[in-house]
Amino acid sequence: MSIHRRTALAAAVAATTLALTGCAAAASTSDAASDSAVTEGGDLVFAIGNDPISLNPSGTGSGNDTLYVTRQLVDSLLYQDPETGALEPWLATEWSSNDDATVFTFELRDDVSFSDGSPLTAADVKGTFDDIVAAGAESQAISSFIGYAETVAVDDDTVEVHFGAPNAAFPSSAASVALGIVGESTRATPFAERADGAAVVGSGPFTLDEYTKDVQTVLERRDDYAWGPTPLGNDGAPHLDTVTFQVVPEAGVRTGSLSSAQVDVIGGVQPIDVQTLEDGGFPLVHRGNPGATFGVYFNEARPIVADRTVREAIANAIDAEEVRDTALNDLFAVATSSLAETTPGFADQSGSFAFDPDHAEELLDESGWVPGSDGIRERDGERLSLDLAWITNFGPNQTSLELIQQQLKAVGIEVNLVGGTVPEFLKLQESGDFDLSWQNLSRADGDVLRTTYSTAATNRLHLDDPELESLLQEQAAVADAAGRDAVLADAQARIATEFHQVPVHELTSILGTQPTVHGVTLGADSRLDSLVAAWKSAE
């Protein structure tokens, strides 16, 4: 087996991730003072919009807010530097891949312990990965293990992960929160019983002190922590004594809590509040999210939107720039592809998308959809009425969708908005009882397309496109960075020309902080990074 050592693989990954150093990266950290000025101790209060739902790092929670918390409890094998895009050591000191990206070898640190005092060994990596695979659809991480064969603990400090088919995206997956390594006592607890976090034993810089559903999660510092990733600038114990994540659902209340000094950091800052916070002297931490863009997705098992012509008409009827300008602000980019521009392998597909309502009407006419008495089109007695599922956890979603609803109504398409919480949205997706969905998925690797569109993954969109499926599987098999980017470009072109998705805007994660807060960063996935280097000054 031909092995590429860590330096070669790191260079290849860095070549695919240079887009991560775009304009938003400069604002991905809170104001940092010199190391000599760091204050030890203190309690950080962080307001988030949603209850985590599950503190099991590989479980299914409420999206970003869950990952904000669980990132503090567990470490990953690798760390993806948001400034360079390169994969760096964390629990693994080095790693390698065989030529066809089916076997990945990780050499582990020998000085890491879990919060219960047990040492980290290769058996824990094997146990964590086998546990995720055994959980199947119960785990949000299962999509990283398509084609999984086995994990082998070669010795205490060496582990091999084997796949039956190439999985070139696995190294970046190994840097994710969902693949954070958990201890034996966690794995001994049934997967479905870990949501409250009591059984979660990780090697992270903080441990769980208290979890009160829909109220708060309190974390305590680990005094013996000493293996933070180098790019964060602190490989010792956290500076903070505690971190409390308070659940504050209303964005305006979170902003008010920051302004009145009731909290130190707020997540999910809404575009409407950006100017208020800036004018008030509250530093913002923001970064464009890599991954699948916000847009209209189609459940192609439903007959109306199984028709490519109808999907194209919908694309022509949506004015993405108007949506961005109305619901968001200039921190958010208008999307031009199924991938965001900060994603490795991004390829601009704007040539496939133009706001042209006249053409949309022509396409619908050609397909036999004619205006009814109230302007909504009909065909063979069926009304052109579509149900659109969406999540209520991001304020601009409603404004965006109400505008899209108006834009589609103007060409004779009725859209019924079916909003709900994250669990309600996931349940609706699983049931298949929707025509359209409004969604995104943040991930710092172009393989997010396979997660979203492959019939071999969750298959919630029910596509029937063998050419796209072939491209999605091919990109996962190409170890060469440039070659993989070329395949990802073809996949994006296929998604665009077949109108499997209508891109509308890219997501930007925005945090608001007190001027006394330092070292709060967003990672390569634009989610909250480890708080091991965060601290609070007195003034």
C-alpha positions in Angstrom: 0.0 0.0 0.0 1.4 3.3 -1.0 1.2 5.9 1.8 1.2 9.7 1.6 2.4 11.0 4.9 0.8 13.9 6.7 2.6 16.7 5.0 1.5 15.6 1.6 -2.1 15.2 2.6 -2.1 18.5 4.5 -0.8 20.3 1.4 -3.5 18.6 -0.8 -6.3 19.6 1.6 -4.9 23.2 1.9 -5.0 23.4 -1.9 -8.7 22.7 -1.9 -9.5 25.1 1.0 -8.0 28.4 0.0 -11.5 29.8 -0.5 -11.9 29.6 3.3 -9.6 32.7 3.6 -12.1 35.0 2.0 -13.4 38.3 3.3 -15.4 36.9 6.2 -12.4 35.1 7.7 -10.9 38.3 8.9 -13.8 38.8 11.2 -14.0 35.1 12.4 -12.5 35.9 15.9 -13.3 38.4 18.7 -10.8 41.1 19.4 -7.6 39.5 20.8 -5.2 41.2 23.1 -1.6 40.1 23.6 -0.9 36.8 25.5 0.6 38.8 28.4 -2.7 40.5 28.9 -4.8 37.3 29.2 -6.9 37.2 32.4 -7.4 33.8 34.0 -10.7 32.8 35.4 -14.2 34.2 35.0 -17.5 33.0 33.8 -18.7 33.4 30.3 -22.5 33.6 29.6 -23.4 32.8 26.0 -27.0 33.3 24.8 -28.2 30.8 22.1 -31.5 30.6 20.3 -32.4 26.9 20.7 -32.1 24.2 23.3 -29.3 21.8 22.3 -31.8 18.9 22.4 -29.0 16.4 22.5 -25.5 16.8 24.1 -24.4 13.5 22.5 -21.9 14.9 19.9 -22.9 12.4 17.2 -26.6 12.6 18.0 -29.2 14.8 16.2 -29.7 18.1 17.9 -30.9 21.6 17.0 -28.2 22.5 14.5 -25.6 25.2 15.2 -26.6 25.8 18.8 -26.1 22.1 19.7 -22.7 22.1 18.1 -21.7 25.2 19.9 -22.1 23.3 23.2 -20.8 19.9 22.2 -17.6 21.3 20.6 -16.6 22.2 24.2 -17.0 18.6 25.5 -15.2 16.6 22.8 -12.1 16.9 20.7 -11.6 15.6 17.2 -8.7 13.7 15.6 -7.9 16.7 13.4 -8.5 20.4 13.4 -9.3 22.4 10.2 -7.7 25.9 10.4 -10.3 28.5 9.3 -7.6 30.9 8.2 -5.6 28.5 5.9 -8.1 25.6 5.4 -5.3 23.2 6.3 -5.9 20.1 8.5 -3.8 20.3 11.6 -3.0 17.8 14.4 -5.3 17.6 17.4 -5.8 14.2 19.0 -3.9 12.8 16.1 -0.3 13.9 15.8 -0.1 12.8 12.1 -2.2 11.0 9.6 -2.0 9.4 6.2 -4.1 7.9 3.3 -3.5 5.2 0.8 -3.7 6.1 -2.9 -7.3 5.3 -3.4 -8.6 7.0 -0.2 -10.0 3.8 1.3 -7.6 3.5 4.3 -6.8 6.3 6.7 -4.1 5.9 9.4 -4.0 8.2 12.5 -1.2 8.3 15.0 -2.6 9.5 18.4 -1.1 11.6 21.1 -0.1 9.6 24.2 -0.9 12.2 26.8 -4.7 12.7 26.4 -7.2 11.7 28.9 -11.0 11.8 29.1 -12.8 13.7 31.7 -13.3 10.5 33.8 -9.5 10.1 33.9 -9.2 7.2 31.5 -6.5 7.6 28.8 -7.3 8.0 25.1 -6.3 5.0 23.0 -6.9 3.7 19.5 -9.7 1.5 21.0 -11.6 4.7 21.9 -11.4 5.9 18.3 -12.5 2.5 17.0 -15.3 2.4 19.6 -16.6 5.9 18.7 -16.7 5.2 15.0 -18.3 1.8 15.4 -20.8 3.3 17.7 -21.8 5.9 15.1 -22.2 3.3 12.4 -24.3 1.1 14.7 -26.6 4.1 15.5 -27.3 4.5 11.8 -30.0 7.2 11.1 -30.1 8.1 14.8 -26.6 9.8 14.3 -26.1 13.0 12.4 -22.6 11.7 11.6 -23.6 8.6 9.7 -23.2 10.3 6.3 -19.4 10.5 6.9 -19.3 6.7 7.0 -20.8 5.7 3.6 -18.9 2.5 2.6 -17.5 2.0 6.1 -15.8 -1.4 6.5 -14.1 -1.2 9.9 -11.7 0.6 12.2 -8.7 -1.3 13.4 -6.7 -0.5 16.6 -3.3 -1.4 15.4 -1.8 -0.6 18.8 -2.7 1.8 21.6 -1.6 4.9 19.6 -2.3 3.9 16.0 -5.7 3.4 14.4 -6.7 2.6 10.8 -10.1 3.5 9.3 -11.1 1.3 6.4 -13.8 1.9 3.7 -15.0 -0.5 1.1 -15.2 2.4 -1.4 -13.1 5.6 -1.6 -14.0 8.4 0.9 -11.7 11.3 0.1 -13.7 13.6 2.4 -13.1 11.6 5.5 -10.1 13.6 6.8 -12.2 16.7 6.9 -15.0 14.8 8.5 -12.5 13.7 11.2 -12.2 17.4 12.2 -15.9 17.8 12.8 -17.7 17.9 16.1 -19.9 15.0 15.2 -16.9 12.7 15.0 -15.6 13.9 18.3 -14.1 11.0 20.3 -16.0 9.8 23.4 -15.0 7.5 26.2 -15.9 3.9 27.0 -18.5 4.8 29.6 -20.3 6.9 27.0 -20.3 4.1 24.5 -21.7 1.7 27.2 -24.8 3.9 27.5 -27.5 3.2 24.9 -27.2 5.8 22.1 -30.8 7.1 22.7 -30.1 7.7 26.4 -27.3 10.2 26.0 -29.2 13.3 25.0 -29.0 15.0 28.5 -25.2 14.8 28.4 -24.9 13.0 31.7 -23.2 10.0 30.0 -21.0 12.1 27.7 -17.4 11.7 28.6 -15.1 13.5 26.2 -11.5 14.8 26.2 -12.6 18.4 25.6 -11.6 21.5 27.6 -14.9 21.7 29.5 -17.1 19.2 31.3 -20.9 19.2 31.8 -22.0 20.6 35.2 -25.7 21.1 34.6 -28.2 20.8 31.8 -31.7 22.2 32.2 -33.8 21.7 29.1 -34.9 24.9 27.4 -33.1 26.9 30.1 -29.3 26.5 30.2 -26.3 24.3 29.9 -23.4 25.0 32.3 -19.9 23.8 31.6 -16.9 23.7 33.9 -13.2 24.1 33.0 -10.9 21.0 33.0 -7.8 22.0 34.9 -5.7 19.2 33.4 -6.5 19.9 29.7 -3.3 20.4 27.7 -3.9 19.5 24.0 -5.8 22.3 22.3 -5.1 22.7 18.6 -2.1 24.9 17.8 -4.0 27.5 15.6 -6.2 28.5 18.6 -3.1 29.6 20.5 -3.7 27.8 23.8 -2.6 24.2 24.4 -3.1 24.4 28.1 -6.2 24.5 30.3 -9.0 27.0 29.4 -8.7 30.5 30.8 -12.4 30.6 31.7 -13.8 28.8 34.8 -17.2 28.2 33.4 -19.3 28.7 30.3 -23.1 28.9 30.5 -25.1 28.6 27.4 -28.5 30.2 28.1 -31.5 29.5 25.8 -33.0 32.8 24.7 -35.2 32.1 21.7 -36.0 35.7 20.7 -33.3 37.3 18.7 -34.3 40.8 19.9 -34.1 39.6 23.5 -30.6 38.2 22.9 -29.5 41.6 21.5 -31.1 43.4 24.4 -29.4 41.1 26.9 -26.0 41.9 25.3 -26.7 45.6 25.3 -27.7 45.5 29.0 -24.6 43.4 29.9 -26.7 40.5 31.1 -24.7 38.2 28.8 -21.2 38.2 27.3 -21.8 36.7 23.9 -24.9 36.1 21.7 -25.3 33.7 18.8 -27.6 34.0 15.8 -27.4 37.8 15.5 -30.1 38.8 13.0 -29.2 41.1 10.1 -31.6 43.7 11.5 -29.6 44.0 14.7 -26.1 44.3 13.1 -26.1 48.1 12.9 -27.5 48.4 16.4 -24.7 46.4 17.8 -22.0 48.0 15.8 -23.3 51.5 16.8 -23.3 50.4 20.4 -19.6 49.3 20.3 -20.3 45.6 20.6 -17.7 43.7 18.4 -19.1 41.2 15.9 -17.6 37.9 15.0 -18.8 36.8 11.6 -17.9 34.4 8.9 -19.5 33.1 5.7 -20.6 29.5 6.1 -19.2 26.9 3.7 -21.5 24.1 2.6 -24.9 23.8 0.9 -26.4 27.2 0.3 -29.8 28.4 1.4 -32.3 27.9 -1.3 -35.4 26.1 -2.6 -34.9 22.3 -2.6 -37.3 19.9 -4.3 -38.8 16.6 -3.1 -38.7 15.0 -6.5 -40.9 12.1 -5.4 -43.8 14.6 -5.6 -45.2 14.6 -9.2 -45.4 18.3 -9.8 -41.8 19.1 -8.9 -40.6 15.9 -10.5 -41.1 17.9 -13.7 -37.8 19.6 -14.6 -39.8 22.3 -16.5 -41.7 23.3 -13.3 -38.4 23.4 -11.4 -36.9 25.7 -14.0 -39.9 28.0 -13.9 -39.6 28.3 -10.2 -35.9 29.2 -10.6 -36.8 31.9 -13.2 -39.5 33.3 -10.9 -37.2 33.9 -7.9 -35.3 37.1 -7.6 -32.5 36.1 -5.2 -30.9 39.5 -5.0 -34.2 41.1 -3.9 -34.5 38.4 -1.3 -31.0 39.1 0.1 -31.5 42.9 0.0 -34.9 42.7 1.7 -34.3 40.0 4.4 -30.6 40.2 5.0 -27.7 42.6 4.5 -24.3 42.9 2.7 -22.7 40.4 5.1 -24.7 37.7 3.3 -23.8 36.8 -0.3 -26.3 36.1 -3.0 -25.8 32.4 -3.8 -24.7 31.4 -7.3 -24.3 27.6 -6.8 -25.4 24.8 -4.6 -22.1 25.3 -2.7 -21.2 28.5 -0.9 -18.2 30.4 -2.1 -16.2 29.6 1.0 -16.5 25.8 0.4 -13.6 23.9 -1.1 -14.5 23.0 -4.7 -17.0 25.9 -5.2 -17.8 26.6 -8.9 -20.0 29.6 -9.9 -23.2 28.5 -11.7 -24.8 31.9 -12.0 -25.2 31.4 -15.7 -28.0 28.9 -15.0 -30.0 31.3 -12.9 -31.6 34.5 -14.0 -34.7 36.3 -12.7 -37.0 36.1 -15.7 -40.6 35.8 -14.7 -41.8 36.1 -18.3 -39.8 33.0 -19.2 -41.2 31.3 -16.1 -44.7 31.9 -17.3 -43.8 30.6 -20.8 -42.4 27.4 -19.3 -45.6 26.8 -17.2 -47.8 27.5 -20.3 -45.8 24.9 -22.3 -46.3 22.4 -19.5 -50.1 22.8 -19.6 -50.4 24.9 -16.4 -52.9 27.6 -17.2 -54.1 30.5 -14.9 -57.2 29.8 -12.9 -59.9 32.2 -11.9 -57.8 33.5 -9.0 -54.5 33.6 -11.0 -53.1 30.3 -9.6 -52.5 27.9 -12.4 -54.3 24.6 -12.9 -53.8 21.5 -15.1 -56.3 18.7 -15.5 -58.2 20.0 -12.5 -55.1 20.1 -10.2 -54.1 23.3 -8.6 -50.4 24.3 -8.8 -50.1 24.5 -5.1 -46.9 23.4 -3.3 -46.1 22.9 0.4 -42.7 24.4 1.5 -41.1 23.2 4.7 -38.8 25.5 6.6 -37.3 26.0 10.1 -38.2 28.9 12.3 -34.9 29.2 14.0 -33.4 32.0 11.8 -35.4 35.2 11.8 -34.8 36.2 8.1 -36.2 32.8 6.9 -39.8 34.0 7.3 -39.1 37.3 5.5 -37.2 35.5 2.7 -40.0 32.9 2.2 -42.8 35.4 2.3 -41.1 37.3 -0.5 -40.4 34.1 -2.5 -44.1 33.2 -1.9 -45.1 36.5 -3.5 -42.6 36.1 -6.4 -44.0 32.7 -7.2 -47.6 33.8 -6.9 -46.9 36.4 -9.5 -46.3 33.6 -12.1 -49.3 31.5 -10.9 -47.7 29.2 -8.3 -49.2 29.0 -4.9 -46.8 28.2 -2.0 -48.0 27.2 1.4 -45.4 27.8 4.1 -45.1 25.0 6.7 -42.8 26.3 9.4 -41.6 24.5 12.5 -38.8 23.8 14.9 -35.8 21.8 13.9 -37.3 18.5 15.2 -40.6 19.3 13.4 -38.8 20.0 10.2 -36.7 16.8 10.4 -39.9 14.8 11.1 -41.6 16.4 8.1 -38.6 15.6 5.9 -38.6 12.0 7.0 -42.3 11.7 6.2 -41.8 13.1 2.7 -44.9 15.2 3.1 -43.6 18.3 1.4 -43.0 19.6 -2.1 -40.3 22.2 -1.5 -37.9 22.8 1.4 -35.9 25.8 2.5 -32.7 24.6 4.1 -28.9 24.7 4.1 -26.1 22.6 5.6 -22.8 24.1 6.8 -19.7 21.9 6.2 -16.2 22.8 5.2 -16.0 20.2 2.4 -17.7 19.9 -1.0 -18.8 16.4 0.0 -21.7 18.1 1.6 -23.3 17.7 -1.9 -23.3 14.0 -1.5 -24.8 14.3 2.0 -27.6 16.5 0.6 -28.3 15.0 -2.8 -27.1 11.4 -2.9 -29.8 8.6 -3.0 -27.3 6.6 -1.0 -27.3 9.1 1.8 -30.4 10.4 3.6 -32.3 10.5 0.3 -34.8 13.0 1.6 -35.0 14.8 -1.8 -35.7 11.5 -3.7 -33.7 12.4 -6.8 -33.6 10.1 -9.8 -30.5 11.4 -11.6 -27.9 8.7 -12.2 -25.5 11.2 -13.8 -25.5 13.3 -10.6 -25.2 10.2 -8.4 -22.2 9.1 -10.4 -20.5 12.4 -9.9 -21.3 12.5 -6.2 -19.7 9.1 -5.7 -16.8 9.9 -8.0 -15.7 13.1 -6.1 -15.5 11.0 -2.9 -13.1 8.7 -4.7 -10.6 11.3 -6.0 -7.7 11.8 -3.6 -6.1 14.4 -5.8 -7.3 17.9 -4.7 -7.5 19.5 -8.2 -9.1 16.4 -9.7 -11.7 16.3 -7.0 -12.5 20.0 -7.4 -13.1 19.3 -11.1 -15.6 16.6 -10.3 -17.3 18.8 -7.7 -17.6 21.5 -10.4 -19.4 19.0 -12.7 -21.7 18.0 -9.9 -22.6 21.6 -9.2 -23.2 22.2 -12.9 -25.5 19.2 -13.0 -27.5 20.3 -10.0 -27.9 23.8 -11.6 -28.8 22.7 -15.1 -31.3 20.1 -13.8 -32.6 22.7 -11.3 -32.4 20.2 -8.4 -32.0 23.3 -6.2 -32.5 27.1 -6.7 -29.7 28.9 -4.8 -30.8 32.1 -3.0 -28.3 33.2 -0.4 -25.3 32.0 1.5 -25.4 31.9 5.3 -23.2 34.1 7.4 -22.8 33.2 11.1 -22.7 36.3 13.3 -21.9 36.5 17.0 -22.1 39.6 19.1 -19.7 40.1 22.0 -19.0 42.4 24.9 -15.8 44.5 24.4 -14.3 42.6 27.3 -14.6 39.2 25.5 -11.5 37.9 23.6 -10.6 34.8 21.7 -14.1 33.7 20.7 -13.7 32.2 17.2 -15.7 30.6 14.4 -14.2 27.5 13.0 -13.7 26.4 9.4 -17.4 25.3 9.4 -18.3 28.8 10.6 -19.6 27.3 13.9 -18.3 28.2 17.3 -14.8 26.9 17.8 -13.4 25.4 21.0 -13.4 28.1 23.7 -10.1 26.9 25.1 -8.4 30.2 24.3 -11.4 32.5 25.2 -11.1 34.9 28.1 -12.6 38.0 29.6 -10.8 41.2 30.6 -11.9 43.4 33.5 -12.8 46.4 31.3 
